[in-house]
Amino acid sequence: MLTERQRMILNAIVDDYIRSAEPVGSRSISKRGDVGYSPATIRNEMADLEELGFLEQPHTSAGRIPSHKGYRYYVDHLDPAYSAPPGEIRLLRKFFAEKLSAMEQVIQHAAMILSHMTNYTSILLGPEVFHTSLRHFQLLPLNEETAVAIIVTSTGQVENKTVQLPPDVPVSEIEKVVNLLNSKLMNVPIYKLKTRLYTELGQEMERHISNYEEIMKVLDNIFLDGEADHQRLYLSGTTNMLTQPEFKDVDKVKTILDLLEETPTLTKMMAPQDGGGIQVRIGTENDHEAFANCSLITATYSLEGEALGTIGILGPTRMEYARVMSILNILSKDLTAMLSHWYK
């Protein structure tokens, strides 16, 4: 547990390093009006913070820089009342006031605005499920234990998956399930399938289908995976990485840019989080080694309580956390409100 003085000095170092990208010395911290301690006192506290793992000293005679642990402490103790500058909030509100007609256009513009405002790389995971509905469903038994689930969408896309069947399920029961789904869920948007499966078909299937609970688990798994396939990734400002002092090393930047082109890997990293809210992954907290010197901040947007997509900002660990988190919080809430208005 840090003392109040250590916390103040750590915050000052993080703030200065975010602005300058240069190691921070005790003298520069002592000149700040919000600290009020002598350089000698600050040096002692900096040494203790380094020993505790919150700071690092890149060179013997240099000042200190925050470690990943230091950034994590800084983020976890940010003032929850912080708000982005009024001018940036007005820009976001103006964007939504334009009432763009297509979801894809909204996502593309949002990615562009975010990268422009932050000077980092924006990543948006946008669902295509709004324009895609169920055309036909089939569950074909291969043997007593497995079957192939086939989903045909309104766009002509055919998806299939091998699933495990509950034991002792007669073929006649499977036929009943398929008939019910096709009669009740045809032309239902993909993003509503799971909800409608429980609200509209649950009671009817419980009355007419034996092994009801086991079959529902199978269907839940099928449609959960189906939703994940209807995601599209939008990026903007990828070359912003080249302007950051940390990434002058061409090889280091190349590994990041290569990962940004790996759509399946990036889609998995950007998958919507249950419960929404802001998620901050600092350095090695990210799931890929290429992002070991980066921070990824994400926010989820939803429709009818279902997480549908993710907004993310990728930048160096020396990131303006409070400002970026505030911007993402506003944008995710506005996207959720817009979706609720369009698809109510």
Stockholm file with secondary structure:
# STOCKHOLM 1.0

chainA/1-344         MLTERQRMILNAIVDDYIRSAEPVGSRSISKRGDVGYSPATIRNEMADLEELGFLEQPHTSAGRIPSHKGYRYYVDHLDPAYSAPPGEIRLLRKFFAEKLSAMEQVIQHAAMILSHMTNYTSILLGPEVFHTSLRHFQLLPLNEETAVAIIVTSTGQVENKTVQLPPDVPVSEIEKVVNLLNSKLMNVPIYKLKTRLYTELGQEMERHISNYEEIMKVLDNIFLDGEADHQRLYLSGTTNMLTQPEFKDVDKVKTILDLLEETPTLTKMMAPQDGGGIQVRIGTENDHEAFANCSLITATYSLEGEALGTIGILGPTRMEYARVMSILNILSKDLTAMLSHWYK
#=GR chainA/1-344 SS CCCHHHHHHHHHHHHHHHHHCSCBCHHHHHTSTTTCCCHHHHHHHHHHHHHTTSEECSSTTSCBEECHHHHHHHHHTCCTTCCCCHHHHHHHHHHHHTCCSCHHHHHHHHHHHHHHHHSSEEEEEEECGGGCBEEEEEEEESSSSEEEEEEEETTSCEEEEEEECCTTCCHHHHHHHHHHHHHHHTTCBGGGHHHHHHHTSHHHHHHHCTTHHHHHHHHHHHHHHHHHTSEEEEEECGGGGGGSGGGCCHHHHHHHHHHHTCHHHHHHHTCCCTTCSEEEEEGGGSSSGGGTTEEEEEEEEEETTEEEEEEEEEEESSCCHHHHHHHHHHHHHHHHHHHHHHTC
#=GC SS_cons         CCCHHHHHHHHHHHHHHHHHCSCBCHHHHHTSTTTCCCHHHHHHHHHHHHHTTSEECSSTTSCBEECHHHHHHHHHTCCTTCCCCHHHHHHHHHHHHTCCSCHHHHHHHHHHHHHHHHSSEEEEEEECGGGCBEEEEEEEESSSSEEEEEEEETTSCEEEEEEECCTTCCHHHHHHHHHHHHHHHTTCBGGGHHHHHHHTSHHHHHHHCTTHHHHHHHHHHHHHHHHHTSEEEEEECGGGGGGSGGGCCHHHHHHHHHHHTCHHHHHHHTCCCTTCSEEEEEGGGSSSGGGTTEEEEEEEEEETTEEEEEEEEEEESSCCHHHHHHHHHHHHHHHHHHHHHHTC
//
